[in-house]
Amino acid sequence: MIQTIAFYLFATLVIASGALTVFARNPVHSVLWLILAFFNAAGLMILLGAEFIAMLLIIVYVGAVAVLFLFVVMMLDVDFAELRAGFVRYLPLGALLAIVLAVEIVFAIGAWSAGAINMGARIAPVASDVSNTQAIGQLLYTRYIFLFEAAGIILLVAMVGAIVLTHRKRGGVKPQDIGHQVRRRPEDATRLTRPESGQGVEL
Amino acid sequence: MNHDMSASLLLVAPELTLTLAGLALLIWAAFFGDRHATGISIAAVAALVGAGALTSLAPAAGGNAFDGLARVDAFSTFAHVLIYFAAAVAIIIAPRFFRAHTPGGHGLMRAEYPILIVFAAVGMGMMVSATDLMTLYVGLEMNSLAAYVLASFIRTDTRSAEAGLKYFVLGALASGILLYGMSLLYGFSGTTNFAGIAAAMGADFSGGLVFGLVFVLAGLAFKISAVPFHMWTPDVYEGAPTPVTAFFASAPKVAAMALTVRVCIEAFGPTTLDWQQIIIFLALASTILGAVGAIGQRNIKRLLAYSSINNVGFALIGLAAGSEAGVAATMSYMAVYVVMTLGSFLCILQLRDAGGAYVEDIARMAGLGKARPWLVGAIALFMFSLAGIPPLFGFWPKFLVFDAAVRAGLLPLAIIGALSSVISAFYYLKVIKTMAFDEAPADAPQWTAEGNAVETGLIGFTATAISPLGYLAIAPLAYLSGNAALALFR
């Protein structure tokens, strides 16, 4: 009972916030609605028992992708009103895409009603006694540890490469050198003179 | 499981050592910067030598690491040693080049250069011991990513930047093709393990597996720059800094070739007749186009790029035989090829005019014979050897691959290969003729004789190895490459 209520709650909110993502006039609001949609999709995943995907949705999509969107939307001066112009011009293309999506839905329903795929026939069957986070962890950190660490080294190489190719020493900047400032003695900066009266000071 | 893990870690000890060394050097470079580049280079070479020594830990019978993700055997050890040698040479020859390449001639090498080479060597080590499509791809990408950066290492030079960009875009395309093939293989065989794929191919060689095989071989052909996937080679070799070009022409070629051999024999073993056609086509196209394309080249680095395409074609003739002797011949070929190529690039690095600028234009090298007779002698030795002219050692591996091909019943392939080696002899001889016998042009550079003991020593070593004295190495080379091939045909 409670699952059903939770499902309809999450599902309604996903659809509603998805629609509002499309219809919101302000692009920042669109991104915020998108984040809400992601959160509710994560809730649906938890209901299915796929808690790992739920966490990924929140960490990767909400934490990284959506925030990136938000930055792009706020920092780039994109004129969204102009982007939305030409609705009629692109209508045939949009209609084509809509038809493709509709056909896909029909196919999916057809496949669904034809009966479930025999999951037991998989070459790598899923162990039923461990949660999926644990199962992924066990594979990733034991069997595939070699590749996992190597993938980390690849990212490191990419980072080193990006720095090598883009970092340069700029001339003409004046950074603050605190040690240099503290080392400076009064004798370096000041000069005591005793000018004759009426002569003035020579600098 | 724990015992498995420690045994596996011991098997990949060379990669582990190099990775840790690379990380330590990275921290060193981060704290002390380019001023310590020389020290970091020396440490990187030491790490490569140490990792090379650690390959001797590999059990003679070979061992599977990480549940079949990688396999350490005589084959991977053979390739490892070659790769580490070439990588170490690429580090040794770099500082002088980069110093001369900055305005004023007193610039420093960037400390990241040896570190990137070390990480590339880690990737190449993974490639040659991969027995799983995932290890193959991860190793390949680690090597490629470092290579893209190295190609555009002198980013103020537009040619270098262009080389890096071209290599990156085309390399990404090749990776995509390779991944597509791998996904088909996985989809139709249900496993990414080479032995599992071989079993699936033996049971039912379906259309999906055929497509997977073709796409995987196309992606690998790009990495060894076999025709028709060679288009990037001349541009990248010309634009990249010369030490990097020397690196590209040696270590990654060995790694990709060894990888191709292992994939063909271990993963596609039951369908030898099918992949043989593809390899024969690649071999023929590479030898012929490599020979003909080089004739019109005016830049010595472009010429050597075509020469490397040509040589890869010859090495593929050995693989095309599909036999144990053929694989042994291919590995011998790569060993001798690495020595010849590194020697040629070492000589090119000595060609500097009085201002310290490097000369790459072949026409401007006329009259070099009078100024630097010993250097021209060494270049002549390398060129004759690359052409495969008999008294020199470059002839021997060519003989081995043709012999293997004839024994496998591929007589036409051997004949066409031999004919194309005659064509390739033309442009090698033309280079020697220009340098040794042509009159110096009016604007000929003032050659400096300023040398470097280490580089001169390396030229001496490589020249001795490919001279007729090299025939003394036939027995050990045959033994090692024979063992390497045997490991694949267990």
Contacts between the chains, C-beta under 8 A, distances in Angstrom:
chain1	res1	chain2	res2	distance
A	123	B	190	4.1
A	123	B	191	6.6
A	142	B	1	6.7
A	142	B	5	7.5
A	143	B	66	7.0
A	143	B	67	5.4
A	144	B	66	7.7
A	144	B	69	7.3
A	144	B	134	7.7
A	145	B	5	7.9
A	145	B	66	7.2
A	146	B	8	7.4
A	146	B	12	6.9
A	146	B	65	7.2
A	146	B	66	4.5
A	146	B	69	5.5
A	146	B	70	6.8
A	146	B	135	7.3
A	147	B	69	6.6
A	147	B	134	5.5
A	147	B	135	6.4
A	147	B	138	5.3
A	149	B	19	8.0
A	150	B	122	7.8
A	150	B	123	7.9
A	150	B	126	6.3
A	150	B	135	8.0
A	150	B	138	4.7
A	150	B	139	7.2
A	150	B	142	6.4
A	151	B	138	6.1
A	153	B	19	6.2
A	153	B	22	7.9
A	153	B	119	6.4
A	153	B	122	6.7
A	153	B	142	6.2
A	154	B	123	8.0
A	154	B	138	6.9
A	154	B	141	5.7
A	154	B	142	5.0
A	154	B	145	6.1
A	156	B	26	7.9
A	156	B	119	7.7
A	157	B	116	7.0
A	157	B	119	5.0
A	157	B	142	6.3
A	157	B	145	5.0
A	157	B	146	5.3
A	157	B	149	7.6
A	158	B	145	5.7
A	160	B	26	7.0
A	160	B	112	5.9
A	160	B	115	6.9
A	160	B	116	6.8
A	160	B	119	7.9
A	160	B	149	7.5
A	161	B	116	7.3
A	161	B	145	6.5
A	161	B	146	7.2
A	161	B	148	7.0
A	161	B	149	3.5
A	163	B	112	7.9
A	164	B	110	6.6
A	164	B	112	4.8
A	164	B	116	7.6
A	164	B	149	5.9
A	164	B	153	7.3
A	165	B	149	6.3
A	165	B	152	6.3
A	165	B	155	5.6
A	165	B	164	7.7
